[in-house]
Amino acid sequence: MFAGMSETVLDVKGMNCPLPVLRANRTLRGMAPGERLRVLATDRAAVADFQAFCRETGHALLAWSEEAGVFSFLIRRRADTPAPE
């Protein structure tokens, strides 16, 4: 990982839709623009949820993967532009 690329990890394993996205949204609100959030989830529905969430909010879903039933999503917080909450 590049130096200076801080990454916050949010562990929502065991939680079901819509909790992972709600938790991620709340965490992202407290982060600086451009910061990265890695979300760890076990709910299969989270894949579609996070794709839709990022499309709707303007955050960037940089990557996602699955390993041993755990989904990992890497989201970059959007630049601060006035957006409807």
Secondary structure, 3 states (H helix, E strand, C coil): CCCCCCEEEEECCCCCCCHHHHHHHHHHHCCCCCCEEEEEECCCCHHHHHHHHHHHHCCEEEEEEEECCEEEEEEECCCCCCCCC
